[in-house]
Each structure stands twice: as C-alpha cells, then as structure tokens.
C-alpha cells in the first residue's frame, strides 16, 4: 500500500470550512453555463511537482482553445471538499487507491472520476546509475561503508520516511544503515552534489519526480515488496463536469504520460523561475507535439 510521501492529514472540519469559504465567495456550485461564461474553468491543484506541472500544461492548452482558466493552489482536503461543493471544477492529481482513500471514501460518490493518466506512483530507494553493481535493495547489505551507513531521506513525518524505516528490518539492514531525514530540499541538494562528484549515495525517492530527468538515477529492485505497490493518478471532476465541459472531458480522458514524459515536464517547470510555470509548460508543449496531439489534437 503506497503511503503519502509527506504529511497530508487534515481535519475534516477544516476541509469543510474551506469549501464553505469558496461557496461564500461566489465560487460554489454553478448552473449549466452557456456562451462566454461556459469557457471559464477552475482547476484546483496541490503543491506537488506533478500536479503543478500537469495543471499548467492544461492551463496553457485550454487557454489556446479560448477557455478562461483559473488555477488555484489548495491543500488536498479542501480540494476534495470544494469539488463536492462544485468548485473547483477539476483536480488532476487524485492518488488512488491508497493515498487519498479517506477523501475518496468521503467525497467520491459526489464526484466524477475522469480516468487514470499515470499508473506508476511508487515509493523507491534509488542510487545513481554509475553504481553498476547495486541494483536491488538486497545489494545494499554489507556495503554500508560505501554510503557512510546513511540512506538520505526527506521529511521525518513523510509517509516515505515511515515506509523506509519499516523496510530496513525487512532486508536485514537495521544496525547497518540509518535513515537521515531533514527535508526534500536537503535530500535533492545532497543528491546533486553526489552525482556532480560521481560519489556513492542512496536516497529515498518517488515516481513521478523530475529528479529522474535531471540526475542519472535508477530505482533499486524491491523483491520483498517492502516499499509498497504502485498507485494511480486520477483526474477528478465535480458533479456534472463531463456534461458542462465535454471538450475538456474528452481531452482529460485521453490524457496519458509515461514516466519519462512526466519527469521531463516536471523538470522543465521546476527549472523555471517562480511565476514562469506556464511559459515553461508552453516550451514543453512546443517541444513535444506528438505527445500533446495524442490527447489534445484538433
């Protein structure tokens, strides 16, 4: 079961209050729209790299088709509660069946599942590709000296950190390795330094992530299944979404990205300056016409 890669539990009351705020602001459930008003669409997104990337991808593509797209960052709980209230219209990063299971159980019957666009949401232990003799978590045994006895991790409260700690005894690595936790930023900084210097490092990582496009990384095989199973990323619409936005629904249902494509999109947007995310999405779109035409072709 794939657990969250960082703390995500919100009090249900907070989610409900956030949804009520949206409604009070005039952003709640809406009647069927016509004319120019029908071109307005609200996309809610969470501050995870893959959601930021695909949200700005769709924002650029839909604006090219004449839509007025409002993209709003929220916490995951308020997004699900808001969808159930009628705003936002669309959320592109529903992690199922495990990570967002509680939200789906509460709000799913009121929402539209528009399909899976990525199915390799995994938690991983990874090393640089130049460590050619280490290909499985089992290969770490007896090699702690190479890594200073450390697995470089992310936030201590992250689900990925908890899963990694539980993985150590499963592979007999307790006492040989410790999980060094601090932050995702610190992990990525250590990873960049190590790969720049061609030094050994073992890190906690997950798919999808732009690090796979930027650094020469490989996931270690997990024959004991200690890191959990892959999850799917779903596009989710408010009730009535497919009826109100048939053109967008068709695009979303056709939308698919491979791991490599998603990593390159994330990397492009992550490398952009703040406020330039949509320009970065435009650059990626223009560089990947075949991919874009597969779901957004005329």
Rosetta blueprint (number, residue, H / E / L):
1 X L
2 X L
3 X L
4 X L
5 X L
6 X L
7 X L
8 X L
9 X L
10 X L
11 X L
12 X H
13 X H
14 X H
15 X H
16 X H
17 X H
18 X H
19 X H
20 X H
21 X H
22 X H
23 X H
24 X H
25 X H
26 X H
27 X H
28 X L
29 X L
30 X L
31 X L
32 X L
33 X L
34 X L
35 X H
36 X H
37 X H
38 X H
39 X H
40 X E
41 X E
42 X E
43 X E
44 X E
45 X E
46 X L
47 X L
48 X L
49 X H
50 X H
51 X H
52 X H
53 X H
54 X H
55 X H
56 X H
57 X H
58 X H
59 X H
60 X H
61 X H
62 X H
63 X H
64 X H
65 X L
66 X L
67 X L
68 X E
69 X E
70 X E
71 X E
72 X E
73 X E
74 X L
75 X L
76 X H
77 X H
78 X H
79 X H
80 X H
81 X H
82 X H
83 X H
84 X H
85 X H
86 X L
87 X L
88 X L
89 X L
90 X E
91 X E
92 X E
93 X E
94 X E
95 X E
96 X E
97 X L
98 X L
99 X L
100 X L
101 X H
102 X H
103 X H
104 X H
105 X H
106 X H
107 X H
108 X H
109 X H
110 X H
111 X E
112 X E
113 X E
114 X E
115 X E
116 X E
117 X E
118 X E
119 X E
120 X E
121 X E
122 X E
123 X E
124 X E
125 X E
126 X E
127 X E
128 X E
129 X L
130 X L
131 X L
132 X L
133 X L
134 X L
135 X L
136 X E
137 X H
138 X H
139 X H
140 X H
141 X L
142 X L
143 X L
144 X H
145 X H
146 X H
147 X H
148 X L
149 X L
150 X E
151 X E
152 X E
153 X L
154 X L
155 X L
156 X L
157 X L
158 X L
159 X H
160 X H
161 X H
162 X H
163 X H
164 X H
165 X H
166 X H
167 X H
168 X H
169 X H
170 X H
171 X L
172 X L
173 X L
174 X E
175 X L
176 X L
177 X E
178 X E
179 X E
180 X E
181 X L
182 X L
183 X L
184 X H
185 X H
186 X H
187 X H
188 X H
189 X H
190 X H
191 X H
192 X H
193 X H
194 X H
195 X H
196 X H
197 X L
198 X L
199 X L
200 X L
201 X L
202 X E
203 X E
204 X E
205 X E
206 X E
207 X E
208 X L
209 X L
210 X L
211 X H
212 X H
213 X H
214 X H
215 X L
216 X L
217 X E
218 X E
219 X E
220 X L
221 X E
222 X L
223 X L
224 X L
225 X L
226 X L
227 X L
228 X L
229 X L
230 X L
231 X E
232 X E
233 X E
234 X E
235 X E
236 X E
237 X E
238 X E
239 X L
240 X L
241 X H
242 X H
243 X H
244 X H
245 X L
246 X H
247 X H
248 X H
249 X H
250 X H
251 X H
252 X H
253 X H
254 X H
255 X L
256 X L
257 X L
258 X L
259 X H
260 X H
261 X H
262 X H
263 X H
264 X H
265 X H
266 X H
267 X H
268 X H
269 X H
270 X H
271 X L
272 X L
273 X L
274 X L
275 X L
276 X L
277 X H
278 X H
279 X H
280 X H
281 X H
282 X H
283 X H
284 X H
285 X H
286 X H
287 X H
288 X L
289 X H
290 X H
291 X H
292 X H
293 X H
294 X H
295 X H
296 X H
297 X L
298 X L
